[in-house]
Amino acid sequence: MTKIKRIGILTGGGDCPGLNAAIRGIGKAALFHSDIEVLGILDGYKGLIENRVIQLDLNILSGILTRGGTILGTNNKCSPENYYEGKDANGKPTYTNAVDRCMQTVEEHGIDVLFVIGGDGTFTCTKPLVEAGLRCIGVPKTIDNDIHGTDLTIGFTTATRIGTMALDRLHSTANSHHRVMVCELMGRNAGWLTLASGLASGSDVILIPEIPFTMDKICAFVEERRSKQSGFSIIACAEGAHALHGEPVVSQRVKGSPDPIRLGGIGRQVAHEIERRTGIETRTTTLGHIQRGGEPAATDRVIATTFATAAFERAIEGEFNIMIGLRDGHMESQDILEAANKQRLVPPNHRFVRAARAMRTCFGD
Ligand code: F6P
């Protein structure tokens, strides 16, 4: 048993439904355990560097289980080793290594363990902090469900529900107007969200980054469907999906950001190409951040609370610098850096892919 007096909680990377449930889970478990003090770091590593820390008590932690986003705020543009200081005299952005500043905050507040709720980027950022002596525990979250070492991440289930609902709703217009409707979902490198939403909604075509497509295959499939009575097609397309030998479509490059590439636009390109080649009216809907918003589904509340309390238990047992995860139905842990800079992609022969193919879903390959 390790004597812990004060813990810190930080959320990093993009927000997702279930973050507050995880904050509440860690915080309440600690407060109920033996009056351990709980501190919240605001806006991810930025707040750790800038020493923006608040006390979390039962009042603050109550009523947040069902709320989307994160009460702590988050940031995916700032890492301890790459802190934006401002512009120099020539207007050039300047960045510094702020690991020492993070450690000063940790020491000033007497944080014995820092719980980081995040994805691979957030976990990668723990490396210099752990080397400087900080004890961290990772809790995995992302709507992409692509973190190495866990079968499920906080946020994925809710995002899949939203993706499914959107695809279901597109069926009405597709069917009534005999159109092709392309829906672009999030997912830069991993297609889990699009695959699961596509499978759940019975989408006719599913395009994911792991299975490159050709327009010939998609158009032939859509035309075949047109010749049947229904005539319409629904296409679930991940933002990172790309043509065979092609590249993902970049919508913006953000200068100076550790995460500079923003994808977007493949849905529109695919739709344009279908209409051009087949003459079928084809429309695009891009879900964007709608997939990350709103209240968490029950499964996300359950997984967030389970991860949170398991992470806290590990800390009490003296296990640090690990990430908690769910593997084959069991709560497991692994070195936190095992999850860093890695992604859990969809194996092209995964059972979800096979199930969809058995339903005659086209992957464009
Ligand atoms: O990693 C989660 C995610 O929602 C991705 O699916 C998406 O590409 C990215 O974040 C978008 O991030 P941002 O909100 O910073 O543009």
Boltz pocket constraint, residues with backbone or C-beta under 6 A from the ligand:
constraints:
  - pocket:
      binder: B
      contacts: [[A, 14], [A, 15], [A, 76], [A, 142], [A, 143], [A, 144], [A, 186], [A, 187], [A, 188], [A, 239], [A, 262], [A, 263], [A, 292]]
      max_distance: 6.0
